[in-house]
Amino acid sequence: MSSLAIIGAGPRGTGLLERIAANAAELLPADHRLHIHLVDPFPPGAGRIWRYEQSPLLRMNSMAEDVTMFTDHTSTVEGPVRPGPSLAEWASRMPEFAPYQPPSDPGLRAELGALAATDFPTRRAQSAYLDWVLRRALADLPDRITVTVHRDTAVALEGAPDGPQTVRLASGAAPLTVDRVVLTLGHLGSRPDEQHTATAEFAARHGRFHLPPAFSSEADLSGIAPGEQLVMRGFGLAFVDLTALLTEGRGGRFETQGTQLVYRPSGREPVIHVGSRRGVPYHSKTGYRLQGPPAALPRYFGPAAVEQLLARPGRIELRRDAWPLMAKEIGFGYYHELFHAHPERTAVRWPDFLADYDRLDWYAPELATIVAGAVPDPADRLDFERLDRPLAGLRFDSSEELQRHLRGYIRQDADRRADPAHSADLGAFLALLSLYGQLPRLLAAGRLSAHSTGRELDGWWQGFFSFLASGPPGFRLRELLALAEAGVVRFLGADLTIENDEATGTFLATSPSVPGHRVAATALIEAYLPHHALERTEDPLLAALHRSGELSEEVVADPGHVHRSGLLAVDPEDGAVVDPSLGGAPHPRRTALGPHTNGRSFAAFARPRTNAPAFRQNDATARALLSALSAAFERGDRMEAGLTTARS
């Protein structure tokens, strides 16, 4: 019998198990038994982030029809494609999908029963879906593969590279001795860095509230008093979640008054002042489907284009070399939808426009001229710079003027994302997603420069993508508008600066958007998710392996520039952990997948029909594991046969 430990039983571990079940018939001999240990202190399937035990106020930022854990006809995996239902399909026909087990919570059953395909579900609904996906994966395993679930924390991993691996558990239960180990740990926190430590010390000295980057569902907000002046640095999904917990979560309620949403405070809310680098909230998700036929993606940033990039000599810069192709791909998705769904707002035939678009580079001046002639209304033209920094160059004479401007901006954005007349935005979004199908190949080659990896890939690109494509549901912007009109939320502006003022013991927030204006607050929240840094990881297993020199963070170095990403270094092909104690070679028995690695595939589930990189990674890793275990099993059989012959 062979054995495998999967450390982390959330969506990534569940997805890996599904791929093991799919590939077992081909790669695991019929007489080969395999036992799998699933180790996670949180509920298997959902894991830490998606577990049921969190506020029902917290929502997904994807529509129910846009969430799947299954491969489909677009998946370029080597193993078998095994389609399965999206969250929406599963919720609408739960009894049809074995193994059926209705949720025990009546409220959750009611939500799932009423869930429309275009609804944005609660995280509890996703928890139920992930629980079912795990139970289906377990049911799909052949009889020769068995599984034990350990609700425990792995704290140590020992063993020679050519021998069994021993996993030690926090509970003191008997160690697990296995042939292979996979670390699918999901999103991890880190101890505060120097800046956040200094801020925490300042807050402690003055009796103030400070929350460093944290997972919203786990944040303790009880130290924030009603009416307290609170600054939130960050305007993304963490801000949205934390604001919901500090408003509705404290007894406030939203009501519809005519055509407007209004907020009725409970009196227990703080006054929330919010700002960020851009100074505006993430664009909300669209609330409609494409109005025209889907574009054939990719067109400009596909496998052939990536190969051409890699064929160039020297280091690659994302903005210089790849972004013009990526931008052109997004533009193709945008204009394809505009021309096909809203031809009355265009001035030429699509084939004529496309012929010019095909032959011109993204930054060619002639392209801007052609777009202007083909798309008469400037509001219908794609402008990345305007989208990325909407407050750039704007200065306001007073805070009240800024409040009025941003309320108008948020109202306009919410209206646009709810109006199918602007479905070209969804075309751009789908093209943006398609880029993630090609980026893993580019990253795996290790050709990006240190500067580009740090400043452009992990900096600008991740922020730009999240701002444009990973925002909240549209109703959250309506709620934000109502909160702003009620005076519960106030906007600070762009390029936010916060100073720890020892003289007053307050956090002083300023922004060049309103010169001379500042807010003195007695509470500060860093409203963004923790960035995993291996040297400061909160995971005890990774910390122990790092101390012993058996794993390392990704370091990209060029002359004059070094980028330390904080991510666990793995072999990009199959996720094998790079082990410094082996001279930097991949460890033959240890693998890691997920957002804590330099594989950089953050989403463990995906939109259907997008050839999701995470599913490709899971499949490649499952096949590598099964092949290695089978080869070792066959070698053992041959050795045993040789011993038997010698004895006789």
Helices and strands as residue ranges (DSSP letters): E 2-7, H 11-27, E 34-39, G 64-66, H 87-92, G 94-96, H 106-114, H 123-140, E 145-150, E 154-158, E 165-169, E 176-178, E 180-183, H 194-206, E 209-211, G 216-218, E 229-233, H 237-246, G 248-250, E 253-257, E 260-264, E 271-275, H 303-311, I 318-322, H 323-341, G 343-345, H 350-359, H 365-374, G 378-380, H 384-388, H 399-418, G 420-422, H 424-435, H 439-444, H 450-451, I 452-461, H 462-469, H 474-485, E 489-493, E 497-501, E 506-510, E 518-521, E 523-526, G 534-536, H 540-547, E 553-558, E 561-568, E 576-579, G 580-582, E 585-592, H 613-647
